[in-house]
Amino acid sequence: MPKPKRNINAVAEATMTPPESLPEHHLIARLKQAAGKNLYYLDTAAGTTILAELNQVFRSTIWLRRGSYVVVNTNSLADRDNKLGGEIVNVVGDEKAWRKMVYWPKEFVKKSSYDADSDDEGPQMPPSDSEEDER
């Protein structure tokens, strides 16, 4: 029997709104690769790669893509002796809203390829025939 629609909607709503602050042992990570059986390789803001397990609430409800962001609890699986570095406790749904929060890592901030202080003026048109005649 499939999950009730109200459960799916509640999980989707929880991922859309970012919390006011992150607890001490939670961090934001970028999904690198699926390892199978609800396990994912994640890149942290510090540059390390950890293996994390997807929380039971999100299984068969939310699908994750490479490059998406998640919140990982690094302390939840600390008592187990295994390769797991944490548990995925939330999925970043509305990335725009999450990026505005103060706890968003500076390493994950998207930079424009054409900044105002850049010397590059962006794509240029090829010279016209009249410009070539002047040379």
Solvent accessible surface area in square Angstrom, and as a share of the most:
residue,aa,sasa,rsa
1,M,233,1.04
2,P,120,0.75
3,K,84,0.36
4,P,55,0.34
5,K,143,0.60
6,R,178,0.65
7,N,69,0.36
8,I,58,0.29
9,N,84,0.43
10,A,62,0.48
11,V,16,0.09
12,A,42,0.33
13,E,107,0.48
14,A,54,0.42
15,T,6,0.04
16,M,95,0.42
17,T,79,0.46
18,P,28,0.18
19,P,49,0.31
20,E,149,0.67
21,S,77,0.50
22,L,37,0.18
23,P,76,0.48
24,E,157,0.71
25,H,83,0.37
26,H,43,0.19
27,L,57,0.29
28,I,5,0.03
29,A,0,0.00
30,R,79,0.29
31,L,5,0.03
32,K,99,0.42
33,Q,96,0.43
34,A,62,0.48
35,A,49,0.38
36,G,39,0.38
37,K,186,0.79
38,N,54,0.28
39,L,47,0.23
40,Y,30,0.11
41,Y,83,0.31
42,L,0,0.00
43,D,36,0.19
44,T,14,0.08
45,A,30,0.23
46,A,93,0.72
47,G,63,0.61
48,T,78,0.45
49,T,66,0.38
50,I,36,0.18
51,L,24,0.12
52,A,0,0.00
53,E,37,0.17
54,L,4,0.02
55,N,36,0.18
56,Q,118,0.53
57,V,82,0.47
58,F,10,0.04
59,R,56,0.20
60,S,87,0.56
61,T,14,0.08
62,I,35,0.18
63,W,198,0.69
64,L,26,0.13
65,R,193,0.70
66,R,192,0.70
67,G,37,0.35
68,S,26,0.17
69,Y,12,0.04
70,V,0,0.00
71,V,3,0.02
72,V,0,0.00
73,N,28,0.14
74,T,46,0.27
75,N,75,0.39
76,S,42,0.27
77,L,18,0.09
78,A,71,0.55
79,D,124,0.64
80,R,117,0.43
81,D,152,0.79
82,N,73,0.38
83,K,178,0.76
84,L,25,0.12
85,G,29,0.28
86,G,0,0.00
87,E,39,0.18
88,I,0,0.00
89,V,39,0.22
90,N,28,0.14
91,V,9,0.05
92,V,12,0.07
93,G,37,0.35
94,D,56,0.29
95,E,53,0.24
96,K,153,0.65
97,A,30,0.23
98,W,0,0.00
99,R,56,0.21
100,K,157,0.67
101,M,44,0.20
102,V,145,0.84
103,Y,44,0.17
104,W,15,0.05
105,P,22,0.14
106,K,172,0.73
107,E,114,0.51
108,F,9,0.04
109,V,77,0.44
110,K,147,0.62
111,K,172,0.73
112,S,71,0.46
113,S,92,0.59
114,Y,110,0.42
115,D,67,0.35
116,A,115,0.89
117,D,130,0.67
118,S,48,0.31
119,D,143,0.74
120,D,85,0.44
121,E,147,0.66
122,G,11,0.10
123,P,121,0.76
124,Q,125,0.56
125,M,173,0.77
126,P,102,0.64
127,P,64,0.40
128,S,58,0.37
129,D,111,0.58
130,S,71,0.46
131,E,88,0.40
132,E,94,0.42
133,D,123,0.64
134,E,146,0.65
135,R,215,0.78
